Amino acid sequence: MRPLGRAFYARDALAVAPLLLGRTLVSESDAGTVTGRIVEVEAYCGFSDPASHAYRGPTRRNAVMFGPPGHLYVYFTYGMHFCANAVCEAVGSPGAVLLRAVEPLSGIDVMAERRGLASVGLLARGPARLAQAFGIDRALDGCDLVGGPVWIGGRQVLCGAVLASPRVGITKAVGEPWRFAEEGPWASRRQPARIPVGMDE
């Protein structure tokens, strides 16, 4: 399995987001390699999206979003959690896709140690849990997703319908159906209003 290429990410975040579902997220470290199948994401659309960190322009915090596509944007939230995003679009156009949940595949013992629990269902369900399980913190902000040590690869393997719904945990642009999740047990939350999404690349 190889990482997805730069060209995969060099598209509108709304196009990239559903195509990340079913791909394999990989994190390689001294603790071991962990992998999971991506089952839930959210698109953030830069200057046109009031919920995006990049909406008001570049800052020290969001600088990676304005750089080349195919890099990891990591931010700290609520004074305790990290969240991981795949940067999309062209340089200067700050689209990104938040990785919200995965189905753990391998390195589950490493994930469990990092998370301090044994329940596989709770290891990486939600963006903060995912980042912790995969050892993603501020040191990986700007990591090249094409070269690692954190990367996304493989073909798209879907085990359920892909549904779109409003994003979670935001206060602006709350009605946009830019959260994409595979129907099944691994997504972080269920939403009442869901729209089937076609998956033609």
C-alpha positions in Angstrom: 0.0 0.0 0.0 1.3 3.4 -1.0 0.3 6.9 0.2 -2.2 8.8 -1.9 -0.4 11.3 -4.2 -0.3 15.0 -4.0 -2.8 15.4 -6.9 -5.4 13.5 -4.9 -5.5 16.4 -2.4 -5.1 19.2 -4.9 -8.9 19.5 -5.3 -11.8 21.2 -3.6 -12.1 19.9 0.0 -15.8 19.0 -0.7 -14.6 16.6 -3.5 -11.7 15.1 -1.4 -13.7 14.6 1.8 -16.0 11.7 0.7 -13.2 10.1 -1.3 -11.1 9.8 1.9 -13.7 7.5 3.4 -12.7 3.8 3.2 -9.0 4.7 2.8 -6.4 3.6 5.4 -4.9 6.0 7.8 -1.4 5.0 8.9 0.8 6.4 11.7 4.3 5.1 12.1 6.3 5.8 15.3 8.8 4.2 17.7 5.8 2.9 19.6 4.7 0.9 16.5 2.5 1.3 13.4 -1.2 1.8 13.8 -3.7 1.7 11.0 -7.5 2.4 10.6 -10.1 2.7 7.9 -11.5 6.2 7.7 -15.2 6.2 8.3 -16.1 9.9 9.1 -14.7 13.2 7.9 -15.8 16.9 7.6 -14.9 19.4 4.9 -13.9 22.9 5.7 -13.9 25.3 2.8 -11.5 28.2 3.6 -12.5 31.7 2.7 -16.1 30.7 1.8 -16.7 28.9 5.1 -17.2 30.9 8.4 -16.6 27.7 10.4 -13.1 27.2 8.9 -10.0 28.3 10.9 -8.8 29.9 7.7 -11.9 32.0 7.0 -10.3 35.3 8.2 -6.9 34.7 6.6 -3.5 33.2 7.5 -2.2 33.2 11.1 0.6 31.4 12.8 -1.9 28.7 13.9 -3.4 27.9 10.5 -0.3 28.5 8.3 -0.2 24.9 7.1 -3.7 25.3 5.6 -2.3 27.9 3.2 0.6 25.7 2.0 0.8 22.8 -0.4 -2.0 20.2 -0.4 -1.3 16.8 1.1 -0.1 18.0 4.4 -1.4 17.4 7.9 -2.9 20.4 9.8 -3.0 19.7 13.5 -4.7 22.1 15.9 -5.2 22.1 19.7 -8.8 22.6 21.0 -10.5 23.0 24.4 -7.1 23.3 26.0 -6.7 19.5 26.0 -7.2 17.8 22.6 -5.5 17.7 19.2 -7.4 17.3 15.9 -6.0 16.2 12.5 -6.9 17.6 9.1 -5.8 16.8 5.5 -5.0 20.0 3.7 -6.5 20.2 0.2 -6.7 22.6 -2.8 -3.9 24.8 -4.2 -1.4 26.9 -2.3 -3.2 29.9 -0.8 -6.6 28.2 -1.0 -7.0 26.8 2.5 -9.4 23.9 2.2 -9.1 21.0 4.6 -10.8 17.8 5.7 -11.1 17.0 9.4 -10.5 13.3 10.2 -13.3 12.4 12.6 -13.3 8.7 13.0 -11.7 5.4 11.9 -12.3 1.7 12.3 -9.1 0.4 14.0 -7.4 -2.2 11.9 -3.9 -2.8 13.4 -1.7 -1.7 16.2 -4.8 -1.8 18.5 -2.6 -2.5 21.5 -0.7 0.7 20.9 -3.9 2.7 20.4 -5.3 1.2 23.7 -2.2 2.2 25.6 -2.3 5.7 24.3 -6.0 6.0 25.0 -5.8 4.3 28.4 -8.7 1.9 27.6 -9.4 -1.4 25.9 -12.7 -0.8 24.2 -12.0 -1.0 20.5 -15.2 0.9 19.7 -14.0 4.0 21.6 -10.4 4.0 20.5 -10.8 6.4 17.5 -14.4 7.4 17.4 -14.3 11.2 17.3 -11.5 13.5 16.2 -9.7 14.0 19.5 -9.8 10.2 20.2 -8.5 9.6 16.7 -5.6 11.9 17.1 -4.6 10.5 20.5 -4.9 6.9 19.3 -2.7 7.7 16.3 -0.1 9.6 18.3 -0.9 12.9 16.5 0.0 16.1 18.3 1.4 19.5 17.5 4.8 18.1 16.5 3.1 16.6 13.4 1.5 19.9 12.3 2.7 20.2 8.7 3.6 16.5 8.3 3.7 15.5 4.6 0.8 13.0 4.0 2.6 11.8 0.9 5.8 10.9 2.7 4.8 10.1 6.3 5.2 9.3 9.1 1.4 9.9 9.1 -0.2 9.1 5.7 -3.3 7.9 4.0 -3.3 5.2 1.3 -5.0 2.2 -0.2 -8.0 1.8 -2.3 -11.4 2.9 -1.1 -13.1 0.1 0.9 -16.6 1.0 1.9 -18.8 -1.2 4.2 -21.9 0.9 4.1 -23.7 3.7 2.4 -22.0 7.1 2.5 -24.2 9.8 4.0 -23.9 13.6 4.3 -25.1 15.6 7.2 -24.4 18.9 9.0 -21.0 19.2 10.8 -20.6 18.7 14.5 -19.4 21.1 17.2 -19.5 24.4 15.3 -21.6 27.5 15.7 -21.3 29.0 12.1 -22.5 27.5 8.8 -24.2 24.9 10.9 -26.6 23.8 8.2 -24.1 22.8 5.5 -24.2 19.1 4.9 -20.4 18.8 4.8 -19.9 15.9 7.3 -19.5 12.6 5.4 -19.8 9.3 7.2 -20.1 5.6 6.3 -23.3 4.2 7.7 -22.3 1.7 10.4 -21.0 1.4 14.0 -17.8 3.3 13.7 -18.8 6.9 13.1 -18.7 9.3 16.0 -22.3 10.4 16.0 -25.6 9.9 14.2 -27.4 12.8 12.6 -31.2 13.0 11.9 -30.9 14.6 8.5 -28.7 12.5 6.2 -28.3 12.5 2.4 -26.9 9.6 0.4 -23.7 10.6 -1.4 -22.5 9.1 -4.8 -18.9 8.0 -4.7 -17.8 8.3 -8.4 -14.3 9.7 -8.4 
